[in-house]
Structures are given as structure tokens and as C-alpha cells.
Amino acid sequence: MIVPWLTFILVGLITYTGFLKLAARLLRYNVSWKSAFHFAGIMLIIVILGHLLTFNEPSALRIGHNVVLLLGLVVLGGWFFRERATNRRGAILRWSGGMRLVALTFAIGIVAAFAIVIPIQMLLSNHLPPSP
């Protein structure tokens, strides 16, 4: 039981950290691996707690909660990276730069998820028999 959870946590940390570094590269920001891993850990804890709080709630409430959670994480990222990252000229990012970095990271994650999920769903729907 603990191995799947640890695997989930490890994959989540590594994936989000990689997406964060990719977003920083695209925006020409400089973010240390240490700061990226710290923020990924903080974000993962908040997301897990948020999902535990809304586990038995209706779908509409969960979707609304997740949208608020996403916006809260973007604001938290703005605060976290305001002095921990620099732009291409070496100046600190401030709130707006940190929020831009985290928002682009989430956008990259969403695009990657759709790029993986849609082909898999098409593959499975073509090769698996319909359910009775």
C-alpha cells in the first residue's frame, strides 16, 4: 500500500519540477533545482490535502474547489518565486514573474496530460471490446 503512494509522490515531484524548469527555460528565467523541488513538495502537499477535504463532495463542488486551488497555487507560486528566481538580466522576478512562471508550468502540465491521455484513450477504445 505504501509503495504506490511513494511512487505517486516521487513521480509527481519529479514531473512538476521538470515542468517548472522547462517553463523557466522558455521564459528565460533562472530557477534553482532546490527551489523547484521545494515548491513542488509544498504544492503536492496542498493538492493532496485539498483532494482529501473534498473526497466525498459532489462533482460540481469539487471542480469549483479545484479551480480555486489552482488560482491559489498560482498566487502562492508568485509569492514563493518572487525572490528565489531571476530573469534573463539577473533581476528578481517579483510577484508577477513568479505567477507567470507557475501559470506556464500548469499550462505545460495540462498540454502534456492531454497529449498522453487522448492517444491512450483512442488506442484503448479501438482495441478493447465495449463494456456490457
N, CA, C and O of each residue as an XYZ file, in Angstrom:
528
protein
N       0.820     -1.201      0.000
C       0.000      0.000      0.000
C       0.857      1.255      0.000
O       0.486      2.263     -0.602
N       1.991      1.202      0.666
C       2.807      2.407      0.747
C       3.645      2.630     -0.514
O       3.963      3.769     -0.855
N       4.002      1.549     -1.204
C       4.836      1.690     -2.401
C       4.123      2.474     -3.507
O       4.751      3.335     -4.123
N       2.821      2.213     -3.792
C       2.160      3.040     -4.811
C       2.088      4.519     -4.428
O       2.249      5.390     -5.283
N       1.847      4.806     -3.142
C       1.801      6.204     -2.711
C       3.162      6.875     -2.851
O       3.253      8.008     -3.325
N       4.209      6.187     -2.444
C       5.550      6.758     -2.575
C       5.924      6.956     -4.047
O       6.572      7.940     -4.405
N       5.511      6.016     -4.887
C       5.762      6.151     -6.319
C       5.018      7.360     -6.873
O       5.576      8.141     -7.644
N       3.745      7.512     -6.475
C       2.951      8.665     -6.905
C       3.598      9.979     -6.473
O       3.685     10.922     -7.260
N       4.044     10.037     -5.241
C       4.669     11.256     -4.723
C       5.975     11.546     -5.462
O       6.231     12.687     -5.845
N       6.789     10.535     -5.659
C       8.065     10.715     -6.343
C       7.866     11.156     -7.802
O       8.532     12.079     -8.271
N       6.961     10.500     -8.501
C       6.694     10.872     -9.898
C       6.109     12.280     -9.974
O       6.462     13.050    -10.867
N       5.224     12.618     -9.049
C       4.647     13.965     -9.024
C       5.701     15.041     -8.792
O       5.704     16.068     -9.471
N       6.592     14.807     -7.836
C       7.654     15.774     -7.555
C       8.589     15.956     -8.749
O       8.909     17.080     -9.136
N       9.016     14.848     -9.319
C       9.958     14.929    -10.440
C       9.308     15.559    -11.662
O       9.921     16.383    -12.341
N       8.064     15.172    -11.944
C       7.378     15.713    -13.125
C       7.144     17.205    -12.991
O       7.448     17.961    -13.914
N       6.607     17.645    -11.854
C       6.338     19.067    -11.697
C       7.631     19.877    -11.690
O       7.683     20.969    -12.257
N       8.661     19.354    -11.060
C       9.945     20.060    -11.055
C      10.493     20.189    -12.477
O      11.002     21.245    -12.855
N      10.390     19.124    -13.257
C      10.835     19.189    -14.657
C      10.037     20.192    -15.465
O      10.604     20.948    -16.254
N       8.708     20.206    -15.274
C       7.875     21.184    -15.984
C       8.215     22.608    -15.548
O       8.198     23.529    -16.365
N       8.523     22.789    -14.267
C       8.881     24.116    -13.762
C      10.191     24.601    -14.378
O      10.308     25.757    -14.784
N      11.170     23.706    -14.443
C      12.445     24.088    -15.064
C      12.264     24.355    -16.565
O      12.904     25.254    -17.109
N      11.399     23.582    -17.238
C      11.118     23.826    -18.654
C      10.444     25.181    -18.845
O      10.803     25.927    -19.757
N       9.476     25.504    -17.999
C       8.811     26.811    -18.081
C       9.811     27.937    -17.824
O       9.768     28.971    -18.490
N      10.705     27.741    -16.866
C      11.722     28.757    -16.591
C      12.641     28.939    -17.797
O      13.035     30.061    -18.117
N      12.976     27.852    -18.454
C      13.830     27.938    -19.647
C      13.113     28.681    -20.774
O      13.712     29.507    -21.463
N      11.816     28.379    -20.958
C      11.052     29.049    -22.016
C      10.912     30.544    -21.755
O      10.942     31.346    -22.688
N      10.760     30.914    -20.491
C      10.640     32.330    -20.136
C      11.997     32.995    -19.918
O      12.071     34.190    -19.633
N      13.054     32.225    -20.053
C      14.431     32.685    -19.823
C      14.632     33.190    -18.397
O      15.270     34.215    -18.161
N      14.066     32.435    -17.455
C      14.260     32.708    -16.040
C      15.288     31.727    -15.493
O      15.542     30.680    -16.089
N      15.869     32.074    -14.366
C      16.812     31.200    -13.698
C      16.211     30.771    -12.361
O      16.011     31.592    -11.466
N      15.926     29.472    -12.240
C      15.362     28.894    -11.019
C      16.258     27.742    -10.604
O      16.604     26.895    -11.428
N      16.635     27.702     -9.340
C      17.492     26.607     -8.878
C      16.661     25.333     -8.724
O      15.448     25.375     -8.518
N      17.363     24.192     -8.834
C      16.688     22.906     -8.657
C      16.125     22.796     -7.243
O      15.045     22.240     -7.040
N      16.853     23.323     -6.278
C      16.416     23.256     -4.886
C      15.089     23.988     -4.696
O      14.178     23.457     -4.061
N      14.972     25.194     -5.235
C      13.728     25.950     -5.122
C      12.595     25.260     -5.869
O      11.456     25.246     -5.404
N      12.909     24.688     -7.026
C      11.881     23.990     -7.802
C      11.358     22.775     -7.042
O      10.149     22.549     -7.008
N      12.244     21.992     -6.432
C      11.813     20.842     -5.650
C      11.044     21.260     -4.400
O      10.061     20.612     -4.041
N      11.470     22.324     -3.735
C      10.747     22.797     -2.557
C       9.329     23.205     -2.919
O       8.377     22.830     -2.234
N       9.182     23.974     -3.995
C       7.842     24.396     -4.377
C       7.000     23.204     -4.820
O       5.809     23.147     -4.514
N       7.594     22.257     -5.531
C       6.853     21.070     -5.955
C       6.369     20.285     -4.730
O       5.247     19.778     -4.729
N       7.189     20.183     -3.708
C       6.782     19.494     -2.486
C       5.656     20.213     -1.764
O       4.694     19.584     -1.323
N       5.773     21.530     -1.642
C       4.719     22.318     -0.999
C       3.423     22.187     -1.781
O       2.356     21.991     -1.199
N       3.516     22.295     -3.103
C       2.333     22.205     -3.946
C       1.688     20.824     -3.842
O       0.463     20.722     -3.766
N       2.488     19.770     -3.837
C       1.960     18.416     -3.756
C       1.230     18.188     -2.432
O       0.173     17.558     -2.415
N       1.765     18.679     -1.350
C       1.104     18.556     -0.049
C      -0.233     19.291     -0.057
O      -1.227     18.758      0.435
N      -0.274     20.494     -0.601
C      -1.515     21.271     -0.652
C      -2.550     20.575     -1.530
O      -3.726     20.512     -1.172
N      -2.122     20.057     -2.668
C      -3.060     19.378     -3.572
C      -3.619     18.110     -2.920
O      -4.820     17.856     -3.011
N      -2.783     17.321     -2.272
C      -3.262     16.104     -1.608
C      -4.240     16.459     -0.497
O      -5.287     15.822     -0.378
N      -3.928     17.451      0.311
C      -4.845     17.862      1.378
C      -6.154     18.398      0.800
O      -7.227     18.123      1.338
N      -6.074     19.154     -0.278
C      -7.286     19.664     -0.914
C      -8.176     18.554     -1.433
O      -9.398     18.621     -1.304
N      -7.572     17.536     -2.018
C      -8.362     16.411     -2.511
C      -8.927     15.574     -1.365
O     -10.022     15.027     -1.492
N      -8.220     15.465     -0.272
C      -8.745     14.731      0.877
C      -9.947     15.449      1.494
O     -10.880     14.802      1.971
N      -9.927     16.774      1.485
C     -11.032     17.543      2.054
C     -12.308     17.442      1.221
O     -13.407     17.538      1.768
N     -12.183     17.253     -0.076
C     -13.359     17.218     -0.949
C     -13.609     15.822     -1.510
O     -14.221     15.692     -2.570
N     -13.161     14.798     -0.837
C     -13.247     13.432     -1.345
C     -14.686     12.982     -1.595
O     -14.963     12.380     -2.633
N     -15.596     13.253     -0.683
C     -16.977     12.801     -0.811
C     -17.938     13.896     -1.255
O     -19.150     13.733     -1.112
N     -17.449     14.976     -1.775
C     -18.303     16.077     -2.201
C     -18.823     15.839     -3.617
O     -18.249     15.038     -4.355
N     -19.903     16.524     -4.009
C     -20.408     16.395     -5.385
C     -19.403     16.932     -6.405
O     -18.522     17.723     -6.070
N     -19.552     16.491     -7.649
C     -18.590     16.849     -8.699
C     -18.494     18.351     -8.924
O     -17.392     18.876     -9.085
N     -19.614     19.050     -8.939
C     -19.595     20.492     -9.185
C     -18.796     21.217     -8.106
O     -18.035     22.138     -8.402
N     -18.971     20.805     -6.877
C     -18.229     21.429     -5.778
C     -16.745     21.119     -5.878
O     -15.909     21.980     -5.605
N     -16.415     19.898     -6.267
C     -15.001     19.521     -6.416
C     -14.341     20.309     -7.540
O     -13.201     20.751     -7.399
N     -15.049     20.489     -8.660
C     -14.482     21.259     -9.777
C     -14.244     22.701     -9.356
O     -13.184     23.263     -9.629
N     -15.223     23.300     -8.693
C     -15.056     24.674     -8.205
C     -13.913     24.782     -7.213
O     -13.140     25.739     -7.252
N     -13.804     23.815     -6.334
C     -12.714     23.806     -5.357
C     -11.360     23.698     -6.055
O     -10.404     24.371     -5.667
N     -11.277     22.853     -7.083
C     -10.010     22.685     -7.799
C      -9.619     23.932     -8.577
O      -8.432     24.233     -8.697
N     -10.589     24.658     -9.105
C     -10.281     25.921     -9.795
C      -9.721     26.932     -8.800
O      -8.733     27.610     -9.082
N     -10.358     27.030     -7.634
C      -9.859     27.941     -6.594
C      -8.478     27.501     -6.121
O      -7.604     28.331     -5.872
N      -8.290     26.185     -6.000
C      -6.984     25.649     -5.594
C      -5.907     26.004     -6.621
O      -4.798     26.387     -6.248
N      -6.224     25.881     -7.898
C      -5.275     26.235     -8.956
C      -4.903     27.714     -8.892
O      -3.725     28.064     -8.975
N      -5.894     28.574     -8.746
C      -5.602     30.008     -8.637
C      -4.781     30.311     -7.387
O      -3.880     31.150     -7.419
N      -5.093     29.628     -6.286
C      -4.318     29.809     -5.061
C      -2.873     29.361     -5.228
O      -1.960     29.994     -4.697
N      -2.660     28.274     -5.963
C      -1.293     27.802     -6.188
C      -0.512     28.750     -7.093
O       0.698     28.906     -6.928
N      -1.190     29.382     -8.045
C      -0.505     30.368     -8.896
C      -0.074     31.568     -8.054
O       1.036     32.077     -8.208
N      -0.956     32.014     -7.168
C      -0.602     33.139     -6.283
C       0.513     32.722     -5.316
O       1.443     33.490     -5.073
N       0.418     31.513     -4.770
C       1.479     31.021     -3.889
C       2.811     30.942     -4.631
O       3.857     31.263     -4.068
N       2.773     30.515     -5.897
C       3.989     30.479     -6.709
C       4.561     31.868     -6.940
O       5.778     32.053     -6.956
N       3.672     32.849     -7.121
C       4.143     34.230     -7.258
C       4.882     34.693     -6.016
O       5.926     35.341     -6.101
N       4.322     34.348     -4.852
C       4.982     34.720     -3.603
C       6.287     33.940     -3.429
O       7.306     34.518     -3.049
N       6.263     32.632     -3.704
C       7.421     31.779     -3.460
C       8.607     32.160     -4.346
O       9.743     32.213     -3.875
N       8.347     32.422     -5.617
C       9.442     32.696     -6.558
C       9.753     34.181     -6.704
O      10.592     34.541     -7.530
N       9.120     35.040     -5.947
C       9.360     36.479     -6.102
C      10.805     36.862     -5.836
O      11.313     37.816     -6.426
N      11.474     36.124     -4.948
C      12.881     36.426     -4.662
C      13.791     35.220     -4.870
O      14.999     35.316     -4.651
N      13.230     34.088     -5.290
C      14.029     32.874     -5.460
C      14.398     32.608     -6.916
O      15.101     31.640     -7.206
N      13.946     33.437     -7.815
C      14.247     33.251     -9.240
C      14.592     34.601     -9.848
O      14.197     35.651     -9.343
N      15.338     34.547    -10.942
C      15.744     35.782    -11.606
C      15.385     35.708    -13.087
O      15.218     34.631    -13.658
N      15.273     36.890    -13.684
C      15.012     36.924    -15.125
C      16.332     36.906    -15.881
O      17.390     36.719    -15.280
N      16.277     37.100    -17.201
C      17.492     36.983    -18.023
C      18.525     38.061    -17.722
O      19.704     37.877    -18.024
N      18.109     39.188    -17.129
C      19.055     40.257    -16.789
C      19.599     40.128    -15.371
O      20.442     40.920    -14.950
N      19.112     39.117    -14.630
C      19.593     38.901    -13.269
C      18.767     39.578    -12.200
O      19.103     39.493    -11.018
N      17.693     40.249    -12.585
C      16.817     40.894    -11.604
C      15.839     39.861    -11.039
O      15.458     38.912    -11.724
N      15.439     40.060     -9.783
C      14.483     39.121     -9.183
C      13.135     39.228     -9.896
O      12.813     40.267    -10.472
N      12.358     38.158     -9.856
C      11.120     38.087    -10.635
C       9.995     38.933    -10.079
O       9.216     39.487    -10.854
N       9.883     39.052     -8.798
C       8.761     39.687     -8.130
C       7.514     38.828     -8.289
O       7.570     37.732     -8.846
N       6.400     39.331     -7.799
C       5.156     38.563     -7.802
C       4.708     38.196     -9.211
O       4.378     37.041     -9.480
N       4.696     39.165    -10.099
C       4.154     38.911    -11.441
C       4.978     37.879    -12.204
O       4.415     37.030    -12.896
N       6.282     37.940    -12.087
C       7.131     36.960    -12.760
C       6.963     35.570    -12.191
O       6.956     34.591    -12.937
N       6.827     35.467    -10.867
C       6.605     34.172    -10.240
C       5.262     33.576    -10.627
O       5.155     32.372    -10.860
N       4.233     34.424    -10.696
C       2.917     33.940    -11.117
C       2.933     33.506    -12.575
O       2.297     32.516    -12.936
N       3.647     34.233    -13.405
C       3.764     33.862    -14.823
C       4.469     32.511    -14.966
O       4.077     31.680    -15.785
N       5.508     32.305    -14.163
C       6.253     31.049    -14.191
C       5.374     29.866    -13.790
O       5.375     28.838    -14.468
N       4.634     29.998    -12.710
C       3.793     28.895    -12.231
C       2.620     28.663    -13.175
O       2.248     27.515    -13.415
N       2.029     29.727    -13.716
C       0.918     29.565    -14.661
C       1.383     28.830    -15.920
O       0.678     27.952    -16.417
N       2.554     29.177    -16.437
C       3.075     28.474    -17.609
C       3.395     27.014    -17.271
O       3.218     26.133    -18.113
N       3.859     26.754    -16.057
C       4.130     25.384    -15.634
C       2.852     24.557    -15.640
O       2.850     23.428    -16.129
N       1.762     25.107    -15.100
C       0.489     24.384    -15.129
C      -0.003     24.193    -16.554
O      -0.544     23.136    -16.878
N       0.172     25.188    -17.411
C      -0.248     25.058    -18.809
C       0.531     23.940    -19.510
O      -0.049     23.161    -20.267
N       1.821     23.861    -19.264
C       2.636     22.789    -19.848
C       2.156     21.434    -19.338
O       2.077     20.475    -20.105
N       1.836     21.352    -18.057
C       1.332     20.104    -17.490
C       0.006     19.684    -18.105
O      -0.208     18.500    -18.365
N      -0.880     20.634    -18.339
C      -2.177     20.321    -18.945
C      -2.000     19.852    -20.382
O      -2.631     18.883    -20.802
N      -1.150     20.532    -21.132
C      -0.891     20.117    -22.521
C      -0.268     18.727    -22.553
O      -0.645     17.901    -23.384
N       0.670     18.463    -21.668
C       1.299     17.136    -21.623
C       0.286     16.059    -21.239
O       0.312     14.960    -21.792
N      -0.599     16.363    -20.303
C      -1.613     15.382    -19.905
C      -2.546     15.062    -21.069
O      -2.857     13.895    -21.306
N      -2.995     16.081    -21.797
C      -3.856     15.817    -22.949
C      -3.103     15.098    -24.057
O      -3.681     14.267    -24.758
N      -1.842     15.400    -24.222
C      -1.052     14.726    -25.253
C      -0.853     13.251    -24.930
O      -0.627     12.449    -25.836
N      -0.932     12.882    -23.667
C      -0.791     11.479    -23.275
C      -2.154     10.792    -23.191
O      -2.309      9.667    -23.667
N      -3.137     11.455    -22.593
C      -4.428     10.825    -22.325
C      -5.237     10.579    -23.592
O      -5.810      9.500    -23.748
N      -5.300     11.534    -24.487
C      -6.134     11.381    -25.686
C      -5.652     10.236    -26.572
O      -6.485      9.424    -26.973
N      -4.366     10.113    -26.907
C      -3.955      8.950    -27.707
C      -4.182      7.613    -26.992
O      -4.545      6.628    -27.634
N      -3.976      7.568    -25.683
C      -4.209      6.325    -24.947
C      -5.691      5.963    -24.968
O      -6.047      4.799    -25.151
N      -6.554      6.964    -24.779
C      -7.981      6.693    -24.810
C      -8.419      6.218    -26.195
O      -9.238      5.305    -26.299
N      -7.896      6.812    -27.241
C      -8.224      6.367    -28.593
C      -7.715      4.950    -28.832
O      -8.418      4.133    -29.427
N      -6.519      4.655    -28.381
C      -5.957      3.326    -28.538
C      -6.778      2.275    -27.799
O      -7.062      1.206    -28.339
N      -7.156      2.586    -26.563
C      -7.931      1.639    -25.786
C      -9.338      1.464    -26.343
O      -9.864      0.351    -26.337
N      -9.955      2.532    -26.820
C     -11.298      2.402    -27.366
C     -11.315      1.600    -28.662
O     -12.325      0.966    -28.968
N     -10.234      1.606    -29.429
C     -10.161      0.846    -30.674
C      -9.805     -0.613    -30.448
O     -10.141     -1.453    -31.282
N      -9.142     -0.942    -29.357
C      -8.648     -2.304    -29.162
C      -9.302     -3.076    -28.027
O      -9.029     -4.263    -27.850
N     -10.151     -2.426    -27.265
C     -10.858     -3.132    -26.188
C     -12.320     -3.303    -26.563
O     -12.909     -2.407    -27.169
N     -12.914     -4.431    -26.216
C     -14.336     -4.608    -26.524
C     -15.189     -3.681    -25.656
O     -14.795     -3.340    -24.541
N     -16.357     -3.272    -26.163
C     -17.222     -2.396    -25.350
C     -17.716     -3.113    -24.111
O     -17.882     -4.333    -24.116
N     -17.945     -2.375    -23.071
C     -18.432     -2.987    -21.824
C     -19.896     -3.379    -21.975
O     -20.647     -2.693    -22.668
N     -20.316     -4.474    -21.338
C     -21.705     -4.948    -21.486
C     -22.711     -4.088    -20.787
O     -23.907     -4.375    -20.834
